[in-house]
Amino acid sequence: SSRPKHTLPDLTYDYGALEPHINAEIMQLHHSKHHATYVNNLNITEEKYQEALAKGDVTTQVALQPALKFNGGGHINHTIFWTNLSPNGGGEPQGDLMEAIKRDFGSFQKMKERMSAATVAVQGSGWGWL
């Protein structure tokens, strides 16, 4: 069966909405070029994988798995990333989330330090999920 192609998600805000922290040109480039490349390469790789499956070509299936992981992961990570940015965001969390951070890390600053230390060497230059 044929799966629908992956698509670049629309942003819920304008490219310039995060200025002065992130300028519109960087947002446009990162969304419409960088993230779009993950989406396009994931679709191409999935097509090749489906062809290899149909042929029973296990060698090609195995060879394509790193590209599926890399491009699929890039697409998922960026899709989450866009929803974590907001023109009305920033600052420290409040309520139950802040209490959990204090309980598990000691403070918001200590959580940021531990997250940075844990993710600095990860592909994606320090961005990670909590």
All heavy atoms as an XYZ file, in Angstrom:
1015
protein
N       0.836     -1.190      0.000
C       0.000      0.000      0.000
C       0.876      1.246      0.000
O       1.953      1.263      0.552
C      -0.926     -0.002      1.208
O      -0.195      0.175      2.397
N       0.361      2.279     -0.617
C       1.110      3.529     -0.749
C       0.790      4.451      0.417
O      -0.365      4.684      0.750
C       0.736      4.199     -2.069
O       1.427      5.404     -2.201
N       1.848      4.978      1.041
C       1.696      5.924      2.136
C       1.701      7.336      1.578
O       2.371      7.602      0.584
C       2.848      5.766      3.120
C       2.848      4.445      3.852
C       4.044      4.319      4.728
N       4.228      5.533      5.531
C       4.880      5.585      6.665
N       5.436      4.509      7.142
N       5.000      6.705      7.325
N       0.987      8.252      2.241
C       1.066      9.644      1.788
C       2.474     10.200      2.016
O       3.185      9.765      2.919
C       0.042     10.371      2.661
C      -0.229      9.475      3.819
C       0.115      8.076      3.385
N       2.857     11.118      1.162
C       4.173     11.728      1.298
C       4.200     12.652      2.517
O       3.198     13.228      2.892
C       4.522     12.516      0.041
C       4.794     11.646     -1.164
C       5.390     12.466     -2.287
C       5.716     11.613     -3.479
N       6.880     10.786     -3.301
N       5.382     12.767      3.088
C       5.584     13.709      4.185
C       5.574     15.118      3.608
O       5.997     15.334      2.466
C       6.925     13.439      4.875
C       7.006     12.073      5.464
N       6.485     11.745      6.687
C       7.531     10.928      4.960
C       6.693     10.469      6.929
N       7.328      9.946      5.903
N       5.096     16.065      4.393
C       5.031     17.452      3.932
C       5.646     18.378      4.978
O       5.686     18.062      6.172
C       3.578     17.894      3.666
O       2.821     17.740      4.863
C       2.954     17.074      2.545
N       6.101     19.504      4.511
C       6.638     20.539      5.386
C       5.470     21.193      6.109
O       4.546     21.691      5.470
C       7.399     21.574      4.553
C       8.105     22.682      5.310
C       9.273     22.110      6.125
C       8.616     23.725      4.333
N       5.483     21.189      7.449
C       4.361     21.810      8.161
C       4.389     23.325      8.020
O       5.451     23.935      7.924
C       4.584     21.392      9.614
C       6.054     21.154      9.718
C       6.495     20.655      8.366
N       3.215     23.920      8.000
C       3.121     25.373      8.009
C       3.479     25.876      9.405
O       3.213     25.206     10.410
C       1.693     25.826      7.676
C       1.306     25.525      6.238
O       2.203     25.512      5.372
O       0.107     25.295      5.987
N       4.067     27.042      9.463
C       4.306     27.680     10.753
C       3.027     28.395     11.180
O       2.268     28.874     10.339
C       5.452     28.684     10.670
C       6.833     28.142     10.341
C       7.864     29.269     10.392
C       7.229     27.030     11.293
N       2.825     28.495     12.477
C       1.639     29.185     12.987
C       1.916     30.667     13.236
O       1.098     31.352     13.824
C       1.145     28.527     14.293
O       2.196     28.569     15.259
C       0.726     27.083     14.048
N       3.079     31.119     12.803
C       3.485     32.510     12.975
C       4.332     32.902     11.773
O       4.835     32.055     11.040
C       4.272     32.705     14.276
C       5.313     31.631     14.522
C       6.579     31.713     13.965
C       5.008     30.507     15.281
C       7.526     30.713     14.165
C       5.942     29.501     15.491
C       7.198     29.615     14.926
O       8.122     28.617     15.111
N       4.474     34.201     11.565
C       5.255     34.743     10.460
C       6.747     34.527     10.707
O       7.188     34.477     11.853
C       4.956     36.248     10.351
C       5.668     36.877      9.186
O       5.203     36.715      8.050
O       6.701     37.538      9.432
N       7.522     34.411      9.647
C       8.968     34.239      9.781
C       9.615     35.344     10.630
O      10.578     35.104     11.334
C       9.658     34.197      8.420
C       9.443     32.924      7.639
C       9.156     32.966      6.280
C       9.552     31.680      8.238
C       8.984     31.798      5.547
C       9.377     30.503      7.520
C       9.086     30.577      6.167
O       8.915     29.412      5.447
N       9.075     36.539     10.581
C       9.647     37.649     11.334
C       9.109     37.791     12.755
O       9.525     38.680     13.489
N       8.235     36.888     13.164
C       7.572     37.025     14.464
C       8.509     36.837     15.654
O       8.176     37.268     16.762
C       6.417     36.024     14.572
N       9.663     36.233     15.455
C      10.565     35.966     16.577
C      11.696     36.985     16.686
O      12.581     36.836     17.528
C      11.141     34.551     16.467
C      10.103     33.432     16.405
C      10.781     32.092     16.213
C       9.220     33.424     17.627
N      11.664     38.006     15.820
C      12.685     39.051     15.908
C      12.514     39.820     17.204
O      11.390     39.954     17.680
C      12.586     39.981     14.697
C      13.022     39.280     13.420
C      13.038     40.187     12.204
O      12.553     41.335     12.285
O      13.533     39.751     11.167
N      13.544     40.268     17.839
C      14.929     40.344     17.409
C      15.747     39.101     17.755
O      16.929     39.048     17.457
C      15.458     41.561     18.174
C      14.751     41.487     19.478
C      13.360     40.976     19.119
N      15.144     38.098     18.356
C      15.895     36.914     18.796
C      16.343     36.038     17.629
O      17.463     35.546     17.611
C      15.073     36.103     19.799
C      14.606     36.936     20.945
N      15.446     37.397     21.924
C      13.378     37.427     21.244
C      14.765     38.119     22.793
N      13.511     38.162     22.395
N      15.454     35.834     16.680
C      15.782     35.079     15.458
C      15.209     35.889     14.307
O      13.996     36.141     14.266
C      15.169     33.665     15.459
C      15.584     32.885     16.700
C      15.586     32.917     14.188
C      14.904     31.528     16.854
N      16.073     36.288     13.361
C      15.565     37.146     12.288
C      14.803     36.346     11.230
O      14.939     35.128     11.111
C      16.661     38.025     11.694
C      17.627     37.282     10.803
O      17.275     36.336     10.108
N      18.872     37.713     10.792
N      13.971     37.057     10.482
C      13.082     36.447      9.495
C      13.852     35.655      8.445
O      13.409     34.579      8.026
C      12.224     37.519      8.832
N      14.994     36.163      8.012
C      15.776     35.466      6.983
C      16.251     34.105      7.473
O      16.176     33.117      6.748
C      16.972     36.332      6.574
C      17.785     35.723      5.454
C      18.967     36.586      5.051
O      19.193     37.660      5.644
O      19.677     36.165      4.127
N      16.722     34.040      8.722
C      17.169     32.774      9.288
C      15.990     31.815      9.429
O      16.087     30.626      9.118
C      17.857     32.992     10.659
C      19.164     33.761     10.483
C      18.078     31.676     11.392
C      20.226     33.044      9.685
N      14.864     32.314      9.899
C      13.678     31.462     10.046
C      13.230     30.921      8.696
O      12.917     29.740      8.563
C      12.538     32.249     10.705
C      12.737     32.492     12.179
S      12.674     30.967     13.141
C      10.963     30.498     12.914
N      13.190     31.787      7.695
C      12.758     31.364      6.356
C      13.707     30.323      5.802
O      13.274     29.303      5.270
C      12.664     32.587      5.440
C      12.016     32.323      4.106
C      12.993     31.832      3.040
O      14.178     32.146      3.088
N      12.490     31.065      2.105
N      14.996     30.553      5.931
C      15.999     29.606      5.448
C      15.894     28.274      6.183
O      15.881     27.205      5.561
C      17.401     30.203      5.619
C      18.568     29.322      5.208
C      18.584     29.129      3.704
C      19.877     29.934      5.678
N      15.791     28.328      7.496
C      15.760     27.109      8.299
C      14.492     26.304      8.014
O      14.540     25.079      7.927
C      15.840     27.458      9.787
C      16.244     26.306     10.647
N      17.486     26.210     11.210
C      15.580     25.200     11.036
C      17.564     25.087     11.900
N      16.407     24.456     11.815
N      13.368     26.965      7.845
C      12.110     26.268      7.598
C      11.986     25.808      6.147
O      11.837     24.618      5.876
C      10.929     27.177      7.973
C       9.596     26.556      7.754
N       8.810     26.881      6.678
C       8.904     25.629      8.463
C       7.689     26.182      6.731
N       7.720     25.421      7.808
N      12.068     26.751      5.206
C      11.747     26.430      3.813
C      12.874     25.739      3.051
O      12.633     25.164      1.994
C      11.320     27.691      3.066
O      12.424     28.553      2.883
N      14.093     25.780      3.574
C      15.216     25.109      2.910
C      15.714     23.927      3.734
O      15.709     22.786      3.272
C      16.373     26.089      2.656
C      15.997     27.297      1.841
C      15.779     26.951      0.405
C      15.580     28.229     -0.399
N      14.440     28.219     -1.245
N      16.153     24.200      4.965
C      16.751     23.151      5.795
C      15.745     22.052      6.134
O      15.977     20.881      5.845
C      17.325     23.796      7.060
C      18.019     22.852      7.977
N      19.227     22.262      7.657
C      17.681     22.387      9.203
C      19.589     21.463      8.648
N      18.674     21.538      9.599
N      14.622     22.422      6.742
C      13.622     21.416      7.087
C      13.046     20.780      5.824
O      12.844     19.559      5.772
C      12.512     22.041      7.943
C      11.514     21.046      8.461
N      10.566     21.385      9.374
C      11.310     19.737      8.211
C       9.810     20.334      9.661
N      10.258     19.320      8.950
N      12.819     21.577      4.806
C      12.283     21.028      3.557
C      13.202     19.970      2.955
O      12.734     19.003      2.346
C      12.036     22.150      2.553
N      14.505     20.127      3.130
C      15.461     19.124      2.623
C      15.269     17.797      3.332
O      15.296     16.743      2.694
C      16.902     19.633      2.787
O      17.045     20.832      2.009
C      17.914     18.601      2.321
N      15.063     17.822      4.649
C      14.774     16.582      5.370
C      13.515     15.918      4.810
O      13.479     14.705      4.585
C      14.567     16.841      6.868
C      15.827     17.075      7.651
C      16.036     18.270      8.325
C      16.803     16.093      7.760
C      17.173     18.494      9.077
C      17.952     16.304      8.507
C      18.137     17.505      9.167
O      19.271     17.706      9.899
N      12.467     16.702      4.598
C      11.201     16.171      4.098
C      11.395     15.558      2.705
O      10.969     14.425      2.446
C      10.111     17.262      4.070
C       8.851     16.768      3.377
C       9.794     17.729      5.487
N      12.038     16.290      1.807
C      12.247     15.789      0.444
C      13.092     14.525      0.439
O      12.772     13.554     -0.257
C      12.904     16.867     -0.425
C      11.990     18.043     -0.677
O      10.767     17.939     -0.610
N      12.582     19.195     -0.939
N      14.186     14.522      1.204
C      15.060     13.345      1.235
C      14.383     12.155      1.896
O      14.619     11.007      1.501
C      16.379     13.670      1.924
C      17.261     14.558      1.070
O      17.101     14.641     -0.147
N      18.193     15.241      1.699
N      13.538     12.405      2.888
C      12.782     11.312      3.504
C      11.826     10.690      2.495
O      11.748      9.457      2.375
C      12.017     11.826      4.729
C      11.137     10.801      5.451
C      11.958      9.604      5.928
C      10.416     11.473      6.616
N      11.125     11.511      1.736
C      10.207     10.987      0.720
C      10.948     10.184     -0.348
O      10.506      9.096     -0.742
C       9.404     12.118      0.084
C       8.329     12.639      1.019
O       7.717     11.900      1.776
N       8.096     13.940      0.961
N      12.075     10.692     -0.810
C      12.877      9.980     -1.821
C      13.370      8.647     -1.267
O      13.283      7.613     -1.935
C      14.059     10.855     -2.281
C      13.562     12.044     -3.107
C      15.082     10.036     -3.062
C      14.607     13.138     -3.328
N      13.872      8.667     -0.041
C      14.404      7.454      0.562
C      13.292      6.431      0.785
O      13.495      5.233      0.557
C      15.125      7.773      1.884
O      16.140      8.747      1.622
C      15.765      6.539      2.488
N      12.127      6.875      1.211
C      11.016      5.946      1.395
C      10.584      5.316      0.074
O      10.243      4.134      0.043
C       9.832      6.635      2.081
C      10.047      6.800      3.564
C       8.825      7.307      4.303
O       7.874      7.820      3.656
O       8.820      7.191      5.537
N      10.622      6.081     -1.012
C      10.296      5.518     -2.335
C      11.298      4.429     -2.707
O      10.912      3.346     -3.172
C      10.291      6.613     -3.399
C       9.108      7.539     -3.336
C       9.194      8.660     -4.364
O       9.964      8.539     -5.345
O       8.492      9.667     -4.169
N      12.578      4.713     -2.513
C      13.615      3.723     -2.805
C      13.459      2.493     -1.920
O      13.659      1.359     -2.367
C      15.004      4.329     -2.616
C      15.356      5.380     -3.643
C      16.725      5.983     -3.370
C      17.082      7.047     -4.388
N      18.383      7.676     -4.109
N      13.097      2.711     -0.659
C      12.910      1.604      0.268
C      11.741      0.727     -0.174
O      11.831     -0.510     -0.151
C      12.681      2.135      1.684
C      12.840      1.075      2.746
C      14.093      0.775      3.268
C      11.746      0.365      3.222
C      14.255     -0.196      4.234
C      11.889     -0.613      4.193
C      13.147     -0.891      4.696
O      13.297     -1.865      5.650
N      10.650      1.356     -0.603
C       9.494      0.594     -1.089
C       9.851     -0.230     -2.328
O       9.413     -1.377     -2.477
C       8.310      1.529     -1.384
C       7.651      2.098     -0.146
C       7.115      1.021      0.784
O       6.503      0.036      0.357
N       7.373      1.195      2.074
N      10.662      0.343     -3.216
C      11.118     -0.391     -4.391
C      11.961     -1.597     -3.986
O      11.823     -2.687     -4.545
C      11.926      0.522     -5.321
C      11.109      1.603     -5.988
C      11.970      2.638     -6.703
O      13.215      2.465     -6.790
O      11.394      3.643     -7.161
N      12.845     -1.391     -3.011
C      13.695     -2.481     -2.523
C      12.855     -3.567     -1.862
O      13.124     -4.767     -2.025
C      14.750     -1.951     -1.566
N      11.824     -3.172     -1.127
C      10.917     -4.146     -0.515
C      10.220     -4.977     -1.579
O      10.129     -6.206     -1.463
C       9.863     -3.441      0.351
C      10.245     -3.039      1.755
C       9.122     -2.213      2.395
C      10.557     -4.250      2.604
N       9.718     -4.288     -2.605
C       8.992     -4.981     -3.674
C       9.883     -5.987     -4.400
O       9.414     -7.041     -4.839
C       8.418     -3.966     -4.660
N      11.162     -5.680     -4.523
C      12.120     -6.550     -5.201
C      12.712     -7.603     -4.266
O      13.444     -8.481     -4.711
C      13.263     -5.726     -5.794
C      12.851     -4.795     -6.905
C      14.046     -3.969     -7.365
C      13.653     -2.960     -8.417
N      14.780     -2.089     -8.787
N      12.459     -7.466     -2.969
C      13.081     -8.368     -2.006
C      14.566     -8.106     -1.858
O      15.329     -8.999     -1.475
N      14.995     -6.894     -2.131
C      16.408     -6.510     -2.086
C      16.782     -6.072     -0.668
O      16.749     -4.893     -0.321
C      16.651     -5.383     -3.088
C      18.095     -4.942     -3.175
O      18.929     -5.401     -2.363
O      18.387     -4.097     -4.047
N      17.143     -7.039      0.148
C      17.441     -6.785      1.555
C      18.696     -5.920      1.709
O      18.763     -5.067      2.599
C      17.582     -8.111      2.329
C      18.003     -7.875      3.768
C      16.276     -8.890      2.265
N      19.671     -6.095      0.851
C      20.905     -5.307      0.934
C      20.598     -3.814      0.804
O      21.103     -2.990      1.578
C      21.907     -5.748     -0.143
O      22.197     -7.135      0.054
C      23.179     -4.939     -0.087
N      19.764     -3.459     -0.154
C      19.390     -2.061     -0.333
C      18.539     -1.574      0.830
O      18.711     -0.435      1.300
C      18.658     -1.857     -1.671
O      19.549     -2.221     -2.729
C      18.204     -0.426     -1.865
N      17.644     -2.402      1.329
C      16.820     -2.027      2.484
C      17.711     -1.654      3.673
O      17.521     -0.616      4.308
C      15.895     -3.169      2.889
C      14.805     -3.460      1.880
C      14.053     -4.728      2.225
O      13.719     -4.963      3.379
N      13.799     -5.551      1.228
N      18.692     -2.482      3.943
C      19.610     -2.225      5.056
C      20.426     -0.962      4.788
O      20.630     -0.133      5.674
C      20.516     -3.443      5.320
C      21.627     -3.114      6.304
C      19.684     -4.620      5.818
N      20.876     -0.788      3.557
C      21.689      0.375      3.206
C      20.905      1.683      3.331
O      21.491      2.732      3.618
C      22.227      0.229      1.784
N      19.597      1.638      3.143
C      18.763      2.848      3.222
C      18.357      3.212      4.650
O      17.916      4.338      4.903
C      17.505      2.675      2.363
C      17.727      2.689      0.855
C      16.461      2.253      0.119
C      18.173      4.061      0.383
N      18.522      2.309      5.589
C      18.059      2.564      6.947
C      18.704      3.789      7.605
O      18.001      4.572      8.258
C      18.199      1.316      7.806
C      17.183      0.264      7.411
C      17.358     -1.052      8.150
O      18.220     -1.195      9.004
N      16.525     -2.016      7.794
N      20.008      4.038      7.444
C      20.563      5.274      8.040
C      19.933      6.547      7.465
O      19.703      7.515      8.209
C      22.057      5.189      7.708
C      22.325      3.730      7.549
C      21.068      3.179      6.916
N      19.632      6.568      6.178
C      19.007      7.750      5.575
C      17.573      7.922      6.074
O      17.116      9.053      6.277
C      19.032      7.651      4.052
N      16.869      6.806      6.281
C      15.523      6.895      6.847
C      15.576      7.478      8.256
O      14.806      8.364      8.606
C      14.857      5.511      6.891
C      14.410      4.932      5.565
C      13.993      3.475      5.735
C      13.277      5.757      4.968
N      16.512      6.988      9.048
C      16.659      7.466     10.423
C      17.053      8.944     10.444
O      16.463      9.740     11.179
C      17.713      6.626     11.144
C      17.967      7.044     12.565
C      19.048      6.176     13.189
C      19.460      6.701     14.544
N      20.583      5.962     15.118
N      18.042      9.320      9.666
C      18.541     10.689      9.655
C      17.470     11.667      9.177
O      17.188     12.676      9.842
C      19.783     10.784      8.771
C      20.354     12.174      8.681
C      21.106     12.704      9.717
C      20.128     12.951      7.554
C      21.620     13.987      9.642
C      20.640     14.232      7.463
C      21.392     14.752      8.511
N      16.874     11.408      8.031
C      15.898     12.341      7.470
C      14.564     12.296      8.211
O      13.931     13.334      8.416
C      15.708     12.077      5.979
C      16.951     12.438      5.209
O      17.353     13.594      5.173
N      17.600     11.451      4.618
N      14.150     11.108      8.641
C      12.926     11.006      9.439
C      13.085     11.712     10.769
O      12.201     12.457     11.209
N      14.237     11.503     11.415
C      14.505     12.172     12.681
C      14.586     13.677     12.519
O      14.064     14.439     13.342
N      15.246     14.131     11.447
C      15.335     15.568     11.181
C      13.967     16.194     10.972
O      13.691     17.291     11.460
N      13.107     15.488     10.254
C      11.751     15.987      9.999
C      10.944     16.050     11.301
O      10.339     17.088     11.617
C      11.068     15.100      8.962
C       9.634     15.422      8.713
N       9.156     16.706      8.608
C       8.561     14.607      8.546
C       7.848     16.672      8.374
N       7.469     15.411      8.352
N      10.973     14.990     12.084
C      10.222     14.965     13.338
C      10.754     16.019     14.310
O       9.977     16.774     14.914
C      10.263     13.563     13.973
C       9.458     12.585     13.124
C       9.736     13.584     15.409
C       9.669     11.130     13.481
N      12.076     16.080     14.458
C      12.663     17.059     15.382
C      12.288     18.491     15.006
O      11.965     19.310     15.867
C      14.184     16.931     15.423
C      14.643     15.730     16.209
O      13.943     15.227     17.077
N      15.835     15.255     15.913
N      12.362     18.799     13.711
C      12.033     20.161     13.285
C      10.542     20.448     13.437
O      10.164     21.571     13.790
C      12.493     20.405     11.846
C      13.936     20.732     11.767
N      14.908     19.761     11.762
C      14.581     21.921     11.713
C      16.086     20.338     11.705
N      15.921     21.647     11.683
N       9.700     19.474     13.189
C       8.266     19.672     13.365
C       7.957     20.025     14.818
O       7.168     20.937     15.093
C       7.496     18.412     12.922
O       7.764     18.187     11.526
C       6.001     18.572     13.121
N       8.617     19.348     15.747
C       8.463     19.669     17.174
C       9.075     21.038     17.473
O       8.486     21.852     18.197
C       9.094     18.573     18.045
C       8.310     17.262     17.891
C       9.163     18.999     19.506
C       9.008     16.059     18.490
N      10.252     21.292     16.908
C      10.967     22.548     17.137
C      10.081     23.757     16.829
O      10.003     24.697     17.617
C      12.231     22.558     16.271
C      13.043     23.811     16.311
C      13.776     24.143     17.437
C      13.107     24.652     15.210
C      14.562     25.291     17.484
C      13.884     25.804     15.234
C      14.610     26.118     16.378
N       9.388     23.742     15.683
C       8.570     24.902     15.291
C       7.464     25.152     16.290
O       7.094     26.303     16.525
C       7.979     24.708     13.896
C       9.001     24.485     12.836
C       9.053     23.436     11.958
C      10.142     25.303     12.524
N      10.156     23.549     11.138
C      10.842     24.694     11.470
C      10.656     26.495     13.050
C      12.001     25.228     10.915
C      11.820     27.026     12.508
C      12.470     26.395     11.446
N       6.921     24.093     16.892
C       5.833     24.291     17.856
C       6.357     24.761     19.208
O       5.583     25.253     20.028
C       5.001     23.007     18.050
O       5.818     21.991     18.628
C       4.426     22.525     16.728
N       7.653     24.607     19.453
C       8.241     25.067     20.707
C       8.621     26.540     20.664
O       8.913     27.119     21.708
C       9.488     24.251     21.057
C       9.132     22.860     21.517
O       8.061     22.627     22.045
N      10.023     21.927     21.300
N       8.646     27.132     19.488
C       8.947     28.556     19.341
C       7.634     29.336     19.324
O       6.635     28.858     18.804
C       9.706     28.813     18.037
C      11.061     28.140     17.902
C      11.636     28.399     16.514
C      12.021     28.626     18.969
N       7.674     30.523     19.886
C       6.461     31.337     19.927
C       6.833     32.802     20.077
O       7.723     33.141     20.857
C       5.595     30.914     21.115
O       4.579     31.857     21.358
N       6.139     33.674     19.358
C       6.382     35.099     19.539
C       6.014     35.565     20.956
O       6.469     36.602     21.409
C       5.482     35.771     18.503
C       4.834     34.720     17.716
C       5.173     33.395     18.308
N       5.208     34.798     21.646
C       4.772     35.153     22.998
C       5.448     34.291     24.058
O       5.005     34.240     25.193
C       3.254     35.009     23.119
C       2.538     35.860     22.103
O       2.865     37.021     21.910
N       1.592     35.277     21.406
N       6.513     33.584     23.672
C       7.163     32.655     24.584
C       8.320     33.275     25.331
O       8.525     34.483     25.335
N       9.063     32.409     25.977
C      10.246     32.834     26.704
C      10.011     32.876     28.196
O       8.909     32.659     28.684
N      11.073     33.094     28.899
C      10.979     33.158     30.341
C      10.986     31.775     30.974
O      11.193     30.766     30.309
N      10.755     31.763     32.250
C      10.756     30.500     32.988
C       9.346     29.930     33.046
O       8.369     30.671     33.090
C      11.292     30.729     34.406
C      12.755     31.094     34.419
C      13.352     31.108     35.824
O      12.672     30.742     36.799
O      14.531     31.500     35.928
N       9.248     28.597     33.083
C       7.929     27.980     33.186
C       7.301     28.273     34.546
O       7.976     28.696     35.485
C       8.214     26.483     33.015
C       9.661     26.315     33.273
C      10.327     27.619     33.000
N       6.031     28.012     34.635
C       5.278     28.257     35.866
C       4.566     26.969     36.298
O       4.522     25.999     35.560
C       4.222     29.357     35.624
C       4.769     30.658     35.094
C       5.645     31.377     36.094
O       5.330     31.442     37.269
N       6.768     31.907     35.622
N       4.032     26.984     37.489
C       3.143     25.929     37.957
C       3.794     24.568     38.099
O       4.945     24.447     38.545
N       3.042     23.538     37.710
C       3.474     22.151     37.877
C       4.779     21.850     37.145
O       5.612     21.092     37.651
C       2.391     21.188     37.390
C       1.154     21.182     38.276
O       1.235     21.650     39.433
O       0.098     20.708     37.800
N       4.957     22.444     35.954
C       6.197     22.192     35.215
C       7.392     22.722     35.985
O       8.408     22.031     36.132
C       6.138     22.810     33.815
C       7.409     22.666     32.962
C       7.809     21.203     32.789
C       7.213     23.345     31.607
N       7.300     23.918     36.514
C       8.413     24.485     37.276
C       8.675     23.670     38.538
O       9.840     23.442     38.899
C       8.139     25.941     37.632
C       9.303     26.576     38.375
S      10.871     26.474     37.469
C      11.186     28.185     37.182
N       7.644     23.207     39.179
C       7.822     22.388     40.381
C       8.532     21.081     40.046
O       9.408     20.625     40.786
C       6.478     22.122     41.065
C       5.853     23.369     41.671
C       6.804     24.121     42.595
O       7.419     23.480     43.476
O       6.947     25.353     42.432
N       8.191     20.470     38.920
C       8.862     19.235     38.501
C      10.325     19.504     38.157
O      11.205     18.695     38.475
C       8.133     18.623     37.302
N      10.608     20.625     37.524
C      11.990     20.990     37.193
C      12.791     21.191     38.478
O      13.910     20.676     38.601
C      12.028     22.249     36.298
C      11.515     21.905     34.898
C      13.432     22.853     36.247
C      11.264     23.109     34.009
N      12.229     21.897     39.417
C      12.923     22.111     40.701
C      13.163     20.782     41.413
O      14.242     20.556     41.966
C      12.127     23.064     41.592
C      12.168     24.497     41.148
C      11.293     25.356     42.075
C      11.268     26.795     41.636
N      10.347     27.598     42.498
N      12.170     19.914     41.397
C      12.289     18.613     42.056
C      13.381     17.764     41.405
O      14.201     17.152     42.080
C      10.944     17.878     41.988
C      10.954     16.497     42.659
C       9.728     15.661     42.316
N       9.779     15.296     40.908
C       8.752     15.426     40.058
N       7.595     15.910     40.460
N       8.886     15.060     38.792
N      13.405     17.746     40.073
C      14.304     16.838     39.350
C      15.688     17.416     39.085
O      16.644     16.657     38.921
C      13.662     16.406     38.032
C      12.402     15.568     38.235
O      12.174     15.086     39.367
O      11.643     15.410     37.268
N      15.797     18.753     39.030
C      17.076     19.366     38.675
C      17.610     20.331     39.728
O      18.765     20.714     39.668
C      16.963     20.111     37.337
C      16.658     19.215     36.173
C      15.354     19.016     35.753
C      17.670     18.562     35.490
C      15.062     18.181     34.675
C      17.396     17.733     34.411
C      16.081     17.538     34.011
N      16.768     20.769     40.622
C      17.180     21.737     41.632
C      16.776     23.154     41.300
O      16.409     23.923     42.170
N      16.860     23.520     40.023
C      16.457     24.858     39.581
C      16.340     24.869     38.062
O      16.831     23.957     37.382
C      17.481     25.912     40.017
O      18.684     25.775     39.270
N      15.711     25.906     37.540
C      15.583     26.062     36.095
C      16.966     26.210     35.460
O      17.260     25.596     34.432
C      14.697     27.272     35.787
C      14.418     27.469     34.325
C      13.697     26.529     33.598
C      14.856     28.611     33.673
C      13.430     26.710     32.249
C      14.584     28.809     32.321
C      13.873     27.859     31.617
N      17.835     27.004     36.071
C      19.185     27.203     35.553
C      19.959     25.888     35.519
O      20.648     25.590     34.539
C      19.935     28.247     36.392
C      21.336     28.558     35.891
C      21.357     29.106     34.469
O      20.474     29.858     34.058
N      22.365     28.723     33.694
N      19.855     25.088     36.565
C      20.559     23.797     36.599
C      20.021     22.852     35.532
O      20.773     22.092     34.928
C      20.463     23.161     37.984
C      21.323     23.863     39.022
C      21.199     23.189     40.374
C      22.014     23.949     41.414
N      21.819     23.390     42.753
N      18.712     22.904     35.271
C      18.146     22.082     34.203
C      18.724     22.492     32.856
O      19.129     21.648     32.053
C      16.625     22.201     34.156
C      16.021     21.288     33.107
S      14.650     21.913     32.107
C      15.079     23.547     31.640
N      18.802     23.807     32.601
C      19.368     24.287     31.337
C      20.828     23.854     31.201
O      21.249     23.430     30.120
C      19.243     25.807     31.230
C      17.815     26.275     31.097
C      17.624     27.733     30.718
C      18.541     28.716     31.314
N      18.292     30.103     30.927
N      21.586     23.937     32.279
C      22.995     23.524     32.244
C      23.130     22.030     31.958
O      23.967     21.631     31.137
C      23.672     23.881     33.572
C      23.863     25.375     33.761
C      24.247     25.759     35.193
O      24.429     24.858     36.048
O      24.347     26.983     35.438
N      22.314     21.203     32.607
C      22.389     19.757     32.377
C      21.941     19.386     30.967
O      22.539     18.522     30.333
C      21.564     19.004     33.418
C      22.291     18.968     34.755
C      21.771     18.001     35.769
N      21.510     16.667     35.297
C      20.655     15.837     35.910
N      20.005     16.222     36.996
N      20.462     14.631     35.441
N      20.896     20.043     30.467
C      20.432     19.778     29.108
C      21.500     20.176     28.095
O      21.768     19.449     27.147
C      19.129     20.532     28.813
C      17.904     19.965     29.500
S      17.445     18.326     28.904
C      16.986     18.691     27.221
N      22.114     21.316     28.314
C      23.161     21.776     27.405
C      24.343     20.812     27.403
O      24.848     20.434     26.348
C      23.607     23.180     27.800
O      24.621     23.628     26.927
N      24.770     20.388     28.580
C      25.895     19.453     28.685
C      25.577     18.113     28.032
O      26.428     17.504     27.388
C      26.281     19.253     30.150
N      24.337     17.665     28.172
C      23.952     16.358     27.629
C      23.765     16.383     26.117
O      23.893     15.357     25.455
C      22.661     15.881     28.300
N      23.472     17.557     25.553
C      23.141     17.615     24.130
C      24.175     18.311     23.256
O      24.058     18.277     22.033
C      21.785     18.319     23.917
O      21.874     19.656     24.411
C      20.658     17.578     24.609
N      25.187     18.910     23.846
C      26.147     19.697     23.070
C      26.841     18.869     21.987
O      27.134     19.373     20.906
C      27.160     20.414     23.986
C      28.145     19.450     24.608
C      27.879     21.522     23.227
N      27.087     17.604     22.241
C      27.794     16.766     21.272
C      26.846     16.010     20.341
O      27.287     15.310     19.435
C      28.693     15.766     22.002
N      25.551     16.177     20.543
C      24.566     15.475     19.724
C      24.363     16.249     18.425
O      24.339     17.480     18.425
C      23.227     15.358     20.486
C      22.145     14.714     19.621
C      23.417     14.575     21.771
N      24.205     15.500     17.327
C      23.941     16.162     16.058
C      22.712     17.043     16.229
O      21.705     16.615     16.758
C      23.702     15.112     14.976
C      23.594     15.707     13.621
C      23.628     14.636     12.556
O      23.627     13.459     12.830
N      23.656     15.061     11.322
N      22.781     18.268     15.801
C      21.713     19.236     15.996
C      22.188     20.353     16.911
O      21.410     21.169     17.351
N      23.466     20.348     17.210
C      24.173     21.397     17.953
C      23.503     21.817     19.251
O      23.304     22.989     19.500
C      24.430     22.616     17.055
O      23.213     23.161     16.596
N      23.164     20.835     20.056
C      22.736     21.137     21.407
C      21.247     21.189     21.628
O      20.790     21.413     22.737
N      20.441     20.985     20.608
C      19.000     21.001     20.814
C      18.571     19.595     21.200
O      18.967     18.612     20.580
C      18.294     21.446     19.545
C      16.829     21.662     19.749
C      16.244     22.740     20.351
C      15.757     20.798     19.368
N      14.895     22.596     20.369
C      14.568     21.413     19.773
C      15.703     19.564     18.730
C      13.316     20.830     19.548
C      14.473     18.995     18.511
C      13.291     19.625     18.920
N      17.786     19.474     22.247
C      17.320     18.166     22.692
C      15.935     18.236     23.292
O      15.399     19.309     23.547
N      15.372     17.084     23.503
C      14.051     16.991     24.126
C      14.212     16.759     25.610
O      15.052     15.992     26.036
C      13.264     15.814     23.569
C      12.984     15.812     22.117
C      13.116     16.844     21.231
C      12.542     14.700     21.359
N      12.762     16.446     19.983
C      12.394     15.120     20.035
C      12.237     13.395     21.665
C      11.959     14.273     19.023
C      11.805     12.554     20.650
C      11.663     13.010     19.353
N      13.374     17.382     26.401
C      13.336     17.128     27.841
C      12.196     16.173     28.102
O      11.084     16.387     27.746
C      13.134     18.439     28.604
C      12.912     18.306     30.109
C      14.133     17.696     30.765
C      12.587     19.653     30.719
